[in-house]
Amino acid sequence: MSVALLLAGGTACGDDGGVEKPDALSASQVCDGTLDKAAVTALESLGGTKRFNELRGADASGAPKAFSLEWAEKTLHHKPTEKNTCVIYKADGSDFPLLDISFSASQSHPDPAEEKQANDSDEVLFPLGLYASAQGDTGTLLYFACPTEGPDGKAPYIKADMFSARGQVNPEAEGRMTVLNDVSRALAEQLGCAAQAKLPAEVPDALPR
């Protein structure tokens, strides 16, 4: 059985000796159902498929591994784990995630003006939240205002970080940011900071280089 199926909660072989694959998810079902129509289209385009899988099952404590906004809210001040990370696989047995989206509380954020001035050729900046960038064909980053408090104290910002496995995803920057923005916007609504976050329903055009 492939690593992807094990991570996605695949089951043992059936009577016929074949591997029973987990039920595939649609793009609208991944990441706790946070993607709207535009982001659904973007994810399908990024992956070149309409069938996906996520981490499933439960951890040692019995808590579900599947991403949820509720768990993300509770664990923003902890190290990234399954509970605040949405890991999406193509439902084709791929061993590597298509997208890996994590959230964490942050005390600071990059300055878009400074980053634009020092911008390298493979980074695309978007006028979104406090800072939003797509780097090369693997990294997508978004910071937005949202005060939270945890065991380590208070933090004024949230960092949303998305990694795309090289060769697994169509590297189109706007599509990647559209997906990351939708999950982030849903989390901001969950946390009650949507107005401060300034994450619109539609991703604006990238800033000129």
Helices and strands as residue ranges (DSSP letters): H 3-7, H 30-33, H 37-47, E 52-54, H 69-74, G 82-84, E 85-90, E 99-106, H 112-117, E 123-125, E 131-135, E 139-150, E 153-164, H 173-191, H 194-197
